[in-house]
Amino acid sequence: MCAPVGISTAGRHCSADHSVHTARTMPHSLKVIVLIFCLILLTASKKHRRRRWAGQMEVQRQQASHMYKKNHDITKLRRGKNDQLLRVDEHDFTMRPAFGGPAIPVGVDVQVESLDSISEVDMDFTMTLYLRHYWKDDRLSFPSSTNKSMTFDSRLVKKIWVPDVFFVHSKRSFIHDTTTDNIMLRVYPDGHVLYSMRITVTAMCNMDFSRFPLDTQTCSLELESYAYTDEDLMLYWKNGNESLKTDEKISLSQFLIQKFHTTSRLAFYSSTGWYNRLYISFTLRRHIFFFLLQTYFPAILMVMLSWVSFWIDRRAVPARVSLGITTVLTMSTIITGVNASMPRVSYIKAVDIYLWVSFVFVFLSVLEYAAVNYLTTVQERKEMKRREKFPCTCGMSHTKTMMLDGMYDDPDTNSLAGYTKNQIVAEDVEKQEKMVVHMTKSPSTNAARKKGRKVQVGLRIMQNTHAIDTGSRMIFPASFIFFNLIYWSVFC
């Protein structure tokens, strides 16, 4: 027995001793019953605690669910492989939508990002664009409470049907893949599909250079289905002329982009049938200022330089010949440089007309001097024969007459020492301006000799300007100006 009064620690020890004593005196069956009862109480207590914790979690879940319902969409839930939203594995996407029925309409629109280059030599152009397709495939429809679409990348494109559109007359094309493939697929709950890709394509452009460089070119980019005829697939511009969008910053160094427009028509192949074909056409007008600086102005200067020889003395053979050869070679270089940057077409271009006419003007200036030199030589021979036939030209006593060509030497000067200048008579011999100097013997011989030694015989006796040179100074410039008036009025 324990005392009723004492500290709590002593009481606990006393209770423990009492329990041990009771357990020793308690029968075995009663011990089992007590143990079972204790287990039941412990289990009930755990269930009560678990029920309280579950209630708290349920309250938190309901609060979170209430907040999530504002943006909840069934299309955004993650599903297992056997519960896919698009059911891609349940359909055969190697067949077009509505196979066996009417042609599936596929709308197209294009946004031109840049017009990279125009090559006259290769007759092609390079363009970067966004190509978008629109069609409906009921096999891709899915339930959605908010009618929101789903967006995918290029990985889904390989699993479903997409239109097989290609570029007619294209030389090179590729889909951009930096940093990933530039492909976007957007699927709407009702089955409508938007398929977009970013492409750079180099296509052929049939150019007409008959008016080059004053020309205007029209190029077209053509789209067409490769496998499906118009009975299976109908290509059309989704919004008519509004289906083509362009960037306002698009510009080219040599061309001015005047307009973009769209058209469509049917194309026939004898072995496969009729196909829908869409056209993106754009008109380019070439800038002329570059060619004015690089081609036309140098050609004009060379032609004008060739006219300088008309003012050079016809006796200066090296000066006039070298000037003519230089201008001819320069014109040849200009023509070669222009043709090097152009395709080898079989017709005459506008720039060819101008350059070759300028070359003819330069070449005629060389021929003009050849004619002047030849006629001068013929006239000199005739003059020498006339002098030999009539050695004396004096008609008065004590008068000595000499005819000079502006060229003299010391003996000729010394032979005039005994004469004084009396008169100068201008004579026209065969349309040449020659000066005849009449020298009359002076009574005072010594004084005349001294005076004659001091006289400077610097008088130009013969003016070496031929009649052809005089006429060419007017004919050549007038003809070239007349040619320019006709040329620019026709091609501009």
Kinemage of the C-alpha trace (Angstrom):
@kinemage 1
@onewidth
@group {chain A} dominant
@subgroup {mainchain}
@vectorlist {calphas} color= white
{ca met a 1} P 0.000 0.000 0.000
{ca cys a 2} L 1.137 3.535 -0.671
{ca ala a 3} L 0.558 6.573 1.323
{ca pro a 4} L -2.106 8.927 -0.028
{ca val a 5} L 0.032 11.959 0.429
{ca gly a 6} L 3.313 12.572 -1.443
{ca ile a 7} L 4.935 14.107 -4.445
{ca ser a 8} L 3.781 13.150 -7.959
{ca thr a 9} L 6.905 11.175 -8.758
{ca ala a 10} L 6.440 8.942 -5.779
{ca gly a 11} L 2.789 8.497 -6.728
{ca arg a 12} L 3.731 7.352 -10.229
{ca his a 13} L 6.126 4.767 -8.864
{ca cys a 14} L 3.470 3.576 -6.459
{ca ser a 15} L 0.903 3.241 -9.319
{ca ala a 16} L 3.348 1.267 -11.390
{ca asp a 17} L 4.019 -1.093 -8.560
{ca his a 18} L 0.315 -1.488 -8.055
{ca ser a 19} L -0.260 -2.298 -11.749
{ca val a 20} L 2.458 -4.908 -11.730
{ca his a 21} L 0.951 -6.448 -8.705
{ca thr a 22} L -2.524 -6.405 -10.244
{ca ala a 23} L -1.229 -7.913 -13.479
{ca arg a 24} L 0.389 -10.700 -11.615
{ca thr a 25} L -2.842 -11.527 -9.800
{ca met a 26} L -5.123 -11.026 -12.966
{ca pro a 27} L -6.194 -14.183 -14.833
{ca his a 28} L -4.791 -14.833 -18.372
{ca ser a 29} L -8.136 -14.467 -20.199
{ca leu a 30} L -8.769 -11.124 -18.608
{ca lys a 31} L -5.388 -9.933 -19.803
{ca val a 32} L -6.320 -10.747 -23.409
{ca ile a 33} L -9.593 -8.879 -23.111
{ca val a 34} L -7.878 -5.792 -21.752
{ca leu a 35} L -5.294 -5.914 -24.538
{ca ile a 36} L -7.989 -6.149 -27.223
{ca phe a 37} L -9.855 -3.235 -25.673
{ca cys a 38} L -6.713 -1.102 -25.690
{ca leu a 39} L -6.123 -1.893 -29.362
{ca ile a 40} L -9.686 -0.900 -30.211
{ca leu a 41} L -9.295 2.417 -28.442
{ca leu a 42} L -5.982 3.100 -30.235
{ca thr a 43} L -7.477 2.313 -33.656
{ca ala a 44} L -10.486 4.547 -33.064
{ca ser a 45} L -8.227 7.405 -32.049
{ca lys a 46} L -6.149 7.084 -35.281
{ca lys a 47} L -9.285 7.035 -37.442
{ca his a 48} L -10.528 10.191 -35.765
{ca arg a 49} L -7.236 11.978 -36.437
{ca arg a 50} L -7.174 10.785 -40.047
{ca arg a 51} L -10.735 12.003 -40.598
{ca arg a 52} L -9.845 15.446 -39.296
{ca trp a 53} L -6.761 15.666 -41.607
{ca ala a 54} L -8.812 14.506 -44.612
{ca gly a 55} L -11.421 17.128 -43.887
{ca gln a 56} L -8.848 19.874 -43.843
{ca met a 57} L -7.351 18.660 -47.152
{ca glu a 58} L -10.781 18.564 -48.742
{ca val a 59} L -11.430 22.150 -47.728
{ca gln a 60} L -8.100 23.263 -49.228
{ca arg a 61} L -8.804 21.291 -52.400
{ca gln a 62} L -12.185 22.916 -52.803
{ca gln a 63} L -10.686 26.364 -52.361
{ca ala a 64} L -7.973 25.670 -54.962
{ca ser a 65} L -10.515 24.177 -57.344
{ca his a 66} L -12.685 27.264 -57.024
{ca met a 67} L -9.753 29.490 -57.959
{ca tyr a 68} L -8.688 27.233 -60.862
{ca lys a 69} L -12.126 27.094 -62.479
{ca lys a 70} L -11.641 30.591 -63.958
{ca asn a 71} L -8.905 29.424 -66.400
{ca his a 72} L -9.694 25.736 -66.535
{ca asp a 73} L -9.790 24.201 -70.064
{ca ile a 74} L -10.041 20.539 -70.876
{ca thr a 75} L -7.628 21.010 -73.773
{ca lys a 76} L -4.834 21.895 -71.365
{ca leu a 77} L -5.066 18.719 -69.266
{ca arg a 78} L -2.368 16.123 -69.605
{ca arg a 79} L -3.687 12.872 -70.919
{ca gly a 80} L -2.329 9.400 -71.225
{ca lys a 81} L -1.483 7.578 -74.413
{ca asn a 82} L -4.810 5.752 -74.478
{ca asp a 83} L -6.744 8.979 -73.863
{ca gln a 84} L -5.240 11.384 -76.475
{ca leu a 85} L -7.245 14.516 -77.173
{ca leu a 86} L -6.637 14.581 -80.965
{ca arg a 87} L -6.941 10.795 -81.379
{ca val a 88} L -4.118 10.785 -83.933
{ca asp a 89} L -3.560 7.044 -83.656
{ca glu a 90} L -7.220 6.258 -84.342
{ca his a 91} L -7.272 7.566 -87.914
{ca asp a 92} L -5.413 6.978 -91.148
{ca phe a 93} L -3.882 10.340 -91.965
{ca thr a 94} L -2.311 9.109 -95.178
{ca met a 95} L -5.682 9.858 -96.794
{ca arg a 96} L -6.946 13.385 -97.314
{ca pro a 97} L -9.956 14.610 -95.281
{ca ala a 98} L -13.316 13.512 -96.678
{ca phe a 99} L -11.666 11.032 -98.996
{ca gly a 100} L -14.007 9.922 -101.761
{ca gly a 101} L -16.124 13.047 -101.414
{ca pro a 102} L -15.849 16.509 -102.920
{ca ala a 103} L -12.556 18.359 -103.172
{ca ile a 104} L -11.278 19.709 -99.887
{ca pro a 105} L -10.890 23.509 -99.988
{ca val a 106} L -7.505 24.758 -98.803
{ca gly a 107} L -7.172 28.495 -98.292
{ca val a 108} L -3.776 30.149 -98.646
{ca asp a 109} L -2.380 33.486 -97.576
{ca val a 110} L 1.178 34.780 -97.799
{ca gln a 111} L 3.140 37.433 -95.958
{ca val a 112} L 6.276 38.519 -97.809
{ca glu a 113} L 9.062 39.202 -95.340
{ca ser a 114} L 11.781 40.269 -97.792
{ca leu a 115} L 12.684 40.312 -101.454
{ca asp a 116} L 16.346 39.436 -101.156
{ca ser a 117} L 17.821 39.713 -104.633
{ca ile a 118} L 17.124 39.951 -108.354
{ca ser a 119} L 19.672 38.376 -110.712
{ca glu a 120} L 19.677 39.444 -114.352
{ca val a 121} L 22.381 36.942 -115.283
{ca asp a 122} L 20.521 33.920 -113.839
{ca met a 123} L 17.059 35.393 -114.484
{ca asp a 124} L 15.732 34.564 -111.021
{ca phe a 125} L 14.731 36.167 -107.732
{ca thr a 126} L 14.973 35.172 -104.069
{ca met a 127} L 12.125 35.782 -101.636
{ca thr a 128} L 11.514 35.003 -97.951
{ca leu a 129} L 7.869 34.585 -96.945
{ca tyr a 130} L 5.406 33.147 -94.452
{ca leu a 131} L 3.174 30.571 -96.158
{ca arg a 132} L -0.070 29.712 -94.356
{ca his a 133} L -2.676 27.029 -95.179
{ca tyr a 134} L -6.232 26.788 -93.858
{ca trp a 135} L -8.432 23.700 -94.072
{ca lys a 136} L -10.804 21.577 -92.004
{ca asp a 137} L -10.174 18.012 -90.880
{ca asp a 138} L -12.955 16.518 -88.737
{ca arg a 139} L -10.603 13.804 -87.565
{ca leu a 140} L -8.728 16.429 -85.519
{ca ser a 141} L -11.789 17.867 -83.741
{ca phe a 142} L -11.833 17.667 -79.958
{ca pro a 143} L -14.132 18.735 -77.114
{ca ser a 144} L -13.494 22.098 -75.493
{ca ser a 145} L -15.627 24.138 -73.137
{ca thr a 146} L -13.980 27.448 -74.059
{ca asn a 147} L -13.408 26.859 -77.808
{ca lys a 148} L -9.690 27.471 -77.462
{ca ser a 149} L -7.165 26.147 -79.974
{ca met a 150} L -4.080 24.035 -79.449
{ca thr a 151} L -0.718 24.930 -80.979
{ca phe a 152} L 1.936 22.408 -81.996
{ca asp a 153} L 5.340 22.441 -83.653
{ca ser a 154} L 6.746 20.428 -86.534
{ca arg a 155} L 6.644 17.102 -84.678
{ca leu a 156} L 2.890 16.739 -85.110
{ca val a 157} L 3.032 17.700 -88.792
{ca lys a 158} L 4.634 14.343 -89.598
{ca lys a 159} L 1.710 12.477 -88.041
{ca ile a 160} L -1.257 14.152 -89.742
{ca trp a 161} L -2.321 15.067 -93.274
{ca val a 162} L -1.138 18.430 -94.627
{ca pro a 163} L -1.456 19.919 -98.141
{ca asp a 164} L 1.426 19.083 -100.507
{ca val a 165} L 1.923 22.594 -101.913
{ca phe a 166} L 5.116 23.269 -103.870
{ca phe a 167} L 6.600 26.199 -105.815
{ca val a 168} L 6.437 25.893 -109.574
{ca his a 169} L 9.640 26.865 -111.462
{ca ser a 170} L 11.587 27.096 -108.209
{ca lys a 171} L 15.340 26.500 -108.327
{ca arg a 172} L 16.056 26.304 -104.595
{ca ser a 173} L 13.912 26.507 -101.473
{ca phe a 174} L 14.193 25.594 -97.818
{ca ile a 175} L 12.324 25.922 -94.519
{ca his a 176} L 14.228 27.885 -91.890
{ca asp a 177} L 15.389 25.779 -88.966
{ca thr a 178} L 16.973 28.263 -86.550
{ca thr a 179} L 16.658 27.636 -83.683
{ca thr a 180} L 14.065 24.967 -84.491
{ca asp a 181} L 12.024 24.236 -87.599
{ca asn a 182} L 9.973 27.361 -88.321
{ca ile a 183} L 6.690 25.450 -88.554
{ca met a 184} L 3.528 26.092 -86.599
{ca leu a 185} L 0.350 23.985 -86.485
{ca arg a 186} L -2.780 25.301 -84.767
{ca val a 187} L -5.848 23.056 -84.331
{ca tyr a 188} L -9.289 24.359 -83.353
{ca pro a 189} L -11.981 22.303 -81.539
{ca asp a 190} L -14.193 22.125 -84.655
{ca gly a 191} L -11.360 20.604 -86.736
{ca his a 192} L -10.122 23.723 -88.514
{ca val a 193} L -6.355 23.739 -88.975
{ca leu a 194} L -3.835 26.542 -89.520
{ca tyr a 195} L -0.503 25.394 -90.926
{ca ser a 196} L 2.234 28.044 -91.191
{ca met a 197} L 5.888 27.886 -92.221
{ca arg a 198} L 8.728 30.303 -92.990
{ca ile a 199} L 10.347 29.632 -96.365
{ca thr a 200} L 13.065 31.135 -98.567
{ca val a 201} L 12.611 30.303 -102.236
{ca thr a 202} L 14.601 31.118 -105.368
{ca ala a 203} L 12.383 30.973 -108.447
{ca met a 204} L 12.757 31.659 -112.134
{ca cys a 205} L 11.670 34.988 -113.604
{ca asn a 206} L 11.385 35.438 -117.365
{ca met a 207} L 12.827 38.894 -117.991
{ca asp a 208} L 12.713 40.997 -121.144
{ca phe a 209} L 15.831 43.147 -121.546
{ca ser a 210} L 14.905 44.832 -124.817
{ca arg a 211} L 14.541 48.146 -122.936
{ca phe a 212} L 17.366 47.603 -120.425
{ca pro a 213} L 18.220 49.635 -118.319
{ca leu a 214} L 14.998 51.571 -118.852
{ca asp a 215} L 12.942 48.421 -118.353
{ca thr a 216} L 10.128 47.229 -116.091
{ca gln a 217} L 10.046 43.556 -115.060
{ca thr a 218} L 7.152 41.441 -113.795
{ca cys a 219} L 7.955 38.264 -111.844
{ca ser a 220} L 5.635 35.620 -110.399
{ca leu a 221} L 5.855 33.040 -107.641
{ca glu a 222} L 3.519 30.114 -108.395
{ca leu a 223} L 2.005 27.686 -105.860
{ca glu a 224} L 0.383 24.392 -106.732
{ca ser a 225} L -0.495 21.011 -105.233
{ca tyr a 226} L 1.879 18.341 -106.422
{ca ala a 227} L -0.302 15.205 -106.110
{ca tyr a 228} L -3.930 16.316 -105.793
{ca thr a 229} L -5.832 17.516 -108.848
{ca asp a 230} L -8.695 19.987 -108.694
{ca glu a 231} L -11.044 17.036 -108.054
{ca asp a 232} L -9.340 16.289 -104.727
{ca leu a 233} L -7.936 19.614 -103.531
{ca met a 234} L -9.065 23.154 -104.312
{ca leu a 235} L -6.450 25.823 -103.667
{ca tyr a 236} L -7.740 29.379 -103.348
{ca trp a 237} L -6.685 32.711 -101.895
{ca lys a 238} L -8.315 32.873 -98.484
{ca asn a 239} L -9.116 36.604 -98.533
{ca gly a 240} L -8.777 37.478 -102.209
{ca asn a 241} L -6.306 40.295 -102.849
{ca glu a 242} L -6.024 40.820 -99.095
{ca ser a 243} L -4.382 37.398 -98.796
{ca leu a 244} L -1.021 38.895 -99.721
{ca lys a 245} L 0.724 41.032 -97.122
{ca thr a 246} L 4.072 42.758 -97.594
{ca asp a 247} L 6.494 44.496 -95.315
{ca glu a 248} L 6.669 48.245 -95.917
{ca lys a 249} L 10.444 48.176 -95.468
{ca ile a 250} L 11.060 45.922 -98.479
{ca ser a 251} L 13.458 47.627 -100.902
{ca leu a 252} L 16.009 46.752 -103.571
{ca ser a 253} L 19.141 48.576 -104.654
{ca gln a 254} L 18.420 48.567 -108.397
{ca phe a 255} L 14.625 48.303 -108.493
{ca leu a 256} L 11.580 50.117 -107.270
{ca ile a 257} L 8.803 47.727 -106.224
{ca gln a 258} L 5.649 49.143 -107.761
{ca lys a 259} L 2.962 46.655 -106.713
{ca phe a 260} L 2.113 43.134 -105.534
{ca his a 261} L -1.041 41.331 -106.633
{ca thr a 262} L -2.537 37.816 -106.606
{ca thr a 263} L -4.221 35.727 -109.290
{ca ser a 264} L -5.302 32.111 -109.714
{ca arg a 265} L -5.972 29.832 -112.641
{ca leu a 266} L -5.963 26.188 -113.691
{ca ala a 267} L -2.856 24.447 -114.984
{ca phe a 268} L -3.118 21.387 -117.232
{ca tyr a 269} L -0.677 18.490 -117.464
{ca ser a 270} L -1.331 16.009 -120.222
{ca ser a 271} L -0.487 12.968 -118.097
{ca thr a 272} L -2.084 13.888 -114.758
{ca gly a 273} L -4.870 16.417 -115.329
{ca trp a 274} L -5.896 19.864 -114.080
{ca tyr a 275} L -4.472 21.550 -110.991
{ca asn a 276} L -5.276 24.765 -109.146
{ca arg a 277} L -2.391 27.231 -109.343
{ca leu a 278} L -1.951 30.422 -107.335
{ca tyr a 279} L 0.219 33.344 -108.489
{ca ile a 280} L 2.041 36.013 -106.492
{ca ser a 281} L 3.021 38.669 -109.051
{ca phe a 282} L 5.068 41.793 -108.436
{ca thr a 283} L 6.239 44.554 -110.775
{ca leu a 284} L 9.732 46.058 -110.584
{ca arg a 285} L 10.970 49.253 -112.237
{ca arg a 286} L 14.713 49.681 -112.543
{ca his a 287} L 16.522 52.714 -111.146
{ca ile a 288} L 18.286 54.529 -114.022
{ca phe a 289} L 20.603 56.761 -112.007
{ca phe a 290} L 23.218 54.030 -111.447
{ca phe a 291} L 23.503 53.356 -115.158
{ca leu a 292} L 23.616 57.060 -115.957
{ca leu a 293} L 26.736 57.378 -113.810
{ca gln a 294} L 28.390 54.125 -114.819
{ca thr a 295} L 27.484 53.821 -118.505
{ca tyr a 296} L 25.809 56.777 -120.190
{ca phe a 297} L 27.910 59.663 -118.849
{ca pro a 298} L 31.266 57.962 -119.620
{ca ala a 299} L 30.049 57.174 -123.142
{ca ile a 300} L 28.977 60.800 -123.687
{ca leu a 301} L 32.333 62.077 -122.442
{ca met a 302} L 34.229 59.747 -124.776
{ca val a 303} L 32.218 60.953 -127.755
{ca met a 304} L 32.836 64.581 -126.844
{ca leu a 305} L 36.535 63.863 -126.325
{ca ser a 306} L 36.771 62.478 -129.844
{ca trp a 307} L 35.576 65.835 -131.183
{ca val a 308} L 38.655 67.570 -129.752
{ca ser a 309} L 40.694 66.250 -132.676
{ca phe a 310} L 38.744 68.523 -135.034
{ca trp a 311} L 40.456 71.526 -133.393
{ca ile a 312} L 43.955 70.032 -133.466
{ca asp a 313} L 46.341 70.954 -136.305
{ca arg a 314} L 46.028 68.462 -139.098
{ca arg a 315} L 49.828 68.312 -139.291
{ca ala a 316} L 49.937 66.933 -135.682
{ca val a 317} L 49.543 63.336 -136.732
{ca pro a 318} L 50.620 61.649 -133.444
{ca ala a 319} L 48.273 63.786 -131.330
{ca arg a 320} L 45.171 63.162 -133.412
{ca val a 321} L 45.839 59.466 -133.985
{ca ser a 322} L 46.526 58.696 -130.304
{ca leu a 323} L 43.421 60.610 -129.231
{ca gly a 324} L 41.235 58.671 -131.649
{ca ile a 325} L 42.640 55.270 -130.656
{ca thr a 326} L 42.234 56.063 -126.944
{ca thr a 327} L 38.549 56.950 -127.273
{ca val a 328} L 37.861 53.849 -129.382
{ca leu a 329} L 39.471 51.532 -126.839
{ca thr a 330} L 37.655 53.213 -123.942
{ca met a 331} L 34.299 52.728 -125.645
{ca ser a 332} L 35.150 49.067 -126.225
{ca thr a 333} L 35.896 48.670 -122.513
{ca ile a 334} L 32.571 50.239 -121.525
{ca ile a 335} L 30.633 47.938 -123.856
{ca thr a 336} L 32.454 44.864 -122.549
{ca gly a 337} L 31.791 45.823 -118.916
{ca val a 338} L 28.058 46.259 -119.478
{ca asn a 339} L 27.675 42.952 -121.324
{ca ala a 340} L 29.619 41.072 -118.637
{ca ser a 341} L 26.826 41.688 -116.103
{ca met a 342} L 24.030 40.749 -118.505
{ca pro a 343} L 22.725 37.432 -119.830
{ca arg a 344} L 23.680 36.493 -123.358
{ca val a 345} L 20.410 37.296 -125.038
{ca ser a 346} L 19.964 37.145 -128.794
{ca tyr a 347} L 18.230 40.506 -129.168
{ca ile a 348} L 19.446 44.095 -128.963
{ca lys a 349} L 19.051 45.970 -125.695
{ca ala a 350} L 18.447 49.685 -125.320
{ca val a 351} L 21.859 50.203 -123.753
{ca asp a 352} L 23.446 48.372 -126.682
{ca ile a 353} L 21.898 50.838 -129.105
{ca tyr a 354} L 23.275 53.819 -127.207
{ca leu a 355} L 26.759 52.395 -126.693
{ca trp a 356} L 27.174 51.170 -130.245
{ca val a 357} L 25.965 54.452 -131.738
{ca ser a 358} L 28.443 56.252 -129.464
{ca phe a 359} L 31.137 53.849 -130.628
{ca val a 360} L 30.267 54.668 -134.243
{ca phe a 361} L 30.626 58.410 -133.522
{ca val a 362} L 34.067 57.830 -132.000
{ca phe a 363} L 35.138 55.597 -134.855
{ca leu a 364} L 33.938 58.128 -137.438
{ca ser a 365} L 36.088 60.806 -135.830
{ca val a 366} L 39.114 58.593 -136.476
{ca leu a 367} L 38.030 58.009 -140.067
{ca glu a 368} L 37.508 61.749 -140.460
{ca tyr a 369} L 41.127 62.454 -139.700
{ca ala a 370} L 42.217 59.682 -142.036
{ca ala a 371} L 40.263 61.417 -144.818
{ca val a 372} L 41.708 64.828 -143.913
{ca asn a 373} L 45.244 63.484 -143.908
{ca tyr a 374} L 44.784 61.743 -147.234
{ca leu a 375} L 43.277 64.781 -148.953
{ca thr a 376} L 46.014 67.010 -147.546
{ca thr a 377} L 48.664 64.734 -148.995
{ca val a 378} L 46.954 64.770 -152.389
{ca gln a 379} L 46.750 68.561 -152.379
{ca glu a 380} L 50.415 68.916 -151.465
{ca arg a 381} L 51.406 66.724 -154.369
{ca lys a 382} L 49.348 68.828 -156.734
{ca glu a 383} L 50.959 71.984 -155.349
{ca met a 384} L 54.431 70.610 -155.856
{ca lys a 385} L 53.625 69.722 -159.438
{ca arg a 386} L 52.270 73.200 -160.031
{ca arg a 387} L 55.438 74.798 -158.620
{ca glu a 388} L 57.565 72.615 -160.816
{ca lys a 389} L 55.502 73.637 -163.825
{ca phe a 390} L 55.585 77.385 -162.976
{ca pro a 391} L 58.885 78.030 -161.136
{ca cys a 392} L 58.611 81.871 -161.279
{ca thr a 393} L 55.666 83.724 -159.824
{ca cys a 394} L 57.049 87.247 -160.196
{ca gly a 395} L 55.095 89.635 -162.385
{ca met a 396} L 57.106 92.855 -161.753
{ca ser a 397} L 60.726 93.883 -162.052
{ca his a 398} L 62.859 93.931 -158.958
{ca thr a 399} L 60.256 91.798 -157.195
{ca lys a 400} L 60.807 88.410 -155.767
{ca thr a 401} L 57.867 86.325 -154.566
{ca met a 402} L 57.997 83.336 -152.301
{ca met a 403} L 55.297 80.993 -151.123
{ca leu a 404} L 55.798 79.509 -147.703
{ca asp a 405} L 53.938 76.891 -145.695
{ca gly a 406} L 54.807 78.321 -142.324
{ca met a 407} L 57.948 76.187 -142.191
{ca tyr a 408} L 61.317 77.688 -142.928
{ca asp a 409} L 64.962 77.343 -142.060
{ca asp a 410} L 67.940 79.659 -141.755
{ca pro a 411} L 68.902 79.687 -145.446
{ca asp a 412} L 65.387 80.839 -146.308
{ca thr a 413} L 65.684 83.628 -143.785
{ca asn a 414} L 69.068 84.740 -145.006
{ca ser a 415} L 67.784 84.811 -148.572
{ca leu a 416} L 65.309 87.523 -147.524
{ca ala a 417} L 67.963 89.827 -146.077
{ca gly a 418} L 68.057 92.105 -149.103
{ca tyr a 419} L 64.341 92.654 -149.228
{ca thr a 420} L 61.746 94.622 -147.267
{ca lys a 421} L 58.104 93.719 -146.813
{ca asn a 422} L 56.031 95.693 -149.235
{ca gln a 423} L 52.646 94.015 -149.292
{ca ile a 424} L 50.844 90.870 -148.265
{ca val a 425} L 48.337 89.445 -150.703
{ca ala a 426} L 45.926 86.728 -149.674
{ca glu a 427} L 45.181 84.208 -152.317
{ca asp a 428} L 42.836 81.269 -152.313
{ca val a 429} L 44.498 78.334 -154.021
{ca glu a 430} L 42.164 75.343 -154.339
{ca lys a 431} L 40.140 76.466 -151.317
{ca gln a 432} L 43.174 76.631 -149.024
{ca glu a 433} L 44.053 79.748 -147.095
{ca lys a 434} L 47.594 80.562 -148.106
{ca met a 435} L 49.582 83.687 -147.743
{ca val a 436} L 51.764 85.016 -150.555
{ca val a 437} L 54.478 87.352 -149.385
{ca his a 438} L 55.904 89.759 -151.942
{ca met a 439} L 59.357 91.042 -151.175
{ca thr a 440} L 60.637 94.132 -153.115
{ca lys a 441} L 64.358 94.870 -153.333
{ca ser a 442} L 65.275 98.010 -151.400
{ca pro a 443} L 67.692 100.624 -152.815
{ca ser a 444} L 69.586 100.661 -149.584
{ca thr a 445} L 70.807 97.061 -149.415
{ca asn a 446} L 72.777 97.272 -146.177
{ca ala a 447} L 69.992 98.861 -144.179
{ca ala a 448} L 67.517 96.343 -145.537
{ca arg a 449} L 69.727 93.440 -144.542
{ca lys a 450} L 70.036 94.681 -140.963
{ca lys a 451} L 66.319 95.252 -140.781
{ca gly a 452} L 65.623 91.857 -142.294
{ca arg a 453} L 67.706 90.108 -139.688
{ca lys a 454} L 65.590 91.721 -136.952
{ca val a 455} L 62.268 90.876 -138.569
{ca gln a 456} L 60.704 87.831 -136.888
{ca val a 457} L 59.301 85.563 -139.496
{ca gly a 458} L 56.676 84.196 -137.025
{ca leu a 459} L 53.796 84.768 -139.341
{ca arg a 460} L 51.741 81.631 -139.910
{ca ile a 461} L 51.896 81.419 -143.677
{ca met a 462} L 49.362 78.616 -144.112
{ca gln a 463} L 46.379 77.911 -141.941
{ca asn a 464} L 46.210 74.115 -141.659
{ca thr a 465} L 42.460 73.892 -141.075
{ca his a 466} L 40.854 71.631 -143.652
{ca ala a 467} L 37.315 72.129 -144.879
{ca ile a 468} L 36.321 68.676 -143.540
{ca asp a 469} L 37.486 69.617 -140.029
{ca thr a 470} L 35.467 72.817 -140.198
{ca gly a 471} L 32.341 70.968 -141.216
{ca ser a 472} L 32.846 68.181 -138.654
{ca arg a 473} L 32.884 70.704 -135.828
{ca met a 474} L 29.203 71.347 -136.512
{ca ile a 475} L 27.955 68.088 -138.004
{ca phe a 476} L 29.172 65.676 -135.303
{ca pro a 477} L 27.738 67.527 -132.239
{ca ala a 478} L 24.457 68.277 -134.005
{ca ser a 479} L 24.024 64.641 -135.051
{ca phe a 480} L 24.786 63.321 -131.553
{ca ile a 481} L 22.333 65.727 -129.935
{ca phe a 482} L 19.655 64.702 -132.421
{ca phe a 483} L 20.311 61.010 -131.647
{ca asn a 484} L 19.963 61.632 -127.888
{ca leu a 485} L 16.651 63.414 -128.374
{ca ile a 486} L 15.239 60.474 -130.313
{ca tyr a 487} L 16.706 57.851 -127.963
{ca trp a 488} L 15.412 59.292 -124.687
{ca ser a 489} L 12.036 60.195 -126.146
{ca val a 490} L 11.502 56.608 -127.334
{ca phe a 491} L 12.779 54.636 -124.323
{ca cys a 492} L 11.636 56.955 -121.562
